[in-house]
Amino acid sequence: MPVQTIDSSAGHRGRGVGLGLALASAVAFGGSGVAAKPLIEAGLDPLHVVWLRVAGAALVMLPLAVRHRALLRRRPALLAGFGLLGVAGVQAFYFASISRLPVGVALLIEYLAPALVLGWVRFVQRRPVTRAAAVGVVLAVGGLACVVEVWSGLSIDAVGLLLALGAACCQVGYFVLSDQGTDSGADTPDPLGVIAYGLLVGAAVLTVVARPWSMDWSVLGGTADMNGTSVAAALLLSWIVLVATVVAYVTGVVSVRRLSPQVATVVACLEAVVATVLAWVLLGEHLSAPQILGGVIVLLGAFIAQSSTPVKPSPDPVASGGPERELSRRSTAA
């Protein structure tokens, strides 16, 4: 009996630590757009900000890539897919969208990814989905209509909307690739290794696309305006690289290993809430009441879609906040 009590206490402590790490990950991820937008407004191209973020994080994670170098031989397609879609594609479209949209709106649109995954499963792969999943899709789409305020003739920036939808589609592409290219069991790749190589692949791709040699590097030596407050550009970049990328990915992976996927999904949805609140407080980006209500509906629909696994013989990759959390979920299941 005493042994069971000790084990129970240790389990509660482990879940408590996991919950704390999941909250830290949500806060870290949610702060990326708030730190990036002042740099973009200071004169940096969105693609250059993405390149700085991904290349800096890849450099920090390089030791992990060396440790898991066997992945290059075992999972080249997965590494390429994660780098192209889960890192370069998602971040490039998201950062481009926040240059034209409020941070919270852009991230809420990106949260359509779980609904789009289920649409792919139902209409492209022609596999049945649960009724609850269908309800989640309807809620997410209806909430998006409130976020973009369709009744006012789509007053939101159309290009920004398309860019945010591009970020959501990149997440869907990664989830589909993950479903086809990974196996369960002992051969499941270590998620930290995949993240490290995904960042390296993303940095290589973005180097060709963003052409950082044409960047105005002097911006990084100055300050950026954050709703009337001058903040050192180097400090904002350090936050984006170290906190919003490295710390966010690592804490997300570790937290999911200590929590159930359902709990991790709920906490992951806080990322959009954190981003919206931080943008409201630090950038002065106020959302209207219908947009706030729509955001709540989008997150509710995303949660239902994420919690309702499509009917299939093996697990299906439904998003829980981002590709890195799906990798963590697979590792936990194994």
Buried (B, 14 or more C-beta within 10 A) or exposed (E): EEEEEEEEEEEEEEBEBBBEBBBBBBBBBBBBBBBBBBBBEBBBBBBBBBBBBBBBBBBBBEEBBEEBEEBEEEBEEBBBBBBBBBBBBBBBBBBBBBBBBBBBBBBBBBBBBBBBBBBBBBEEEEBEBBEEBBBBBBBBBBBBBBBBBEEEEEEBBEEBBBBBBBBBBBBBBBBBBBBEBBEEEEEBBBBBBBBBBBBBBBBBBBBEEBEBEEBEEEBBEEBBEBEEEEBEBBEBBBBBBBBBBBBBBBBBBBBBBBBEBEBBBBBBBBBBBBBBBBBBEBBEBEBEEBBBBBBBBBBBBBBBBBBBBBEEEEBBBBBBBBBBBBBBBBBBEE
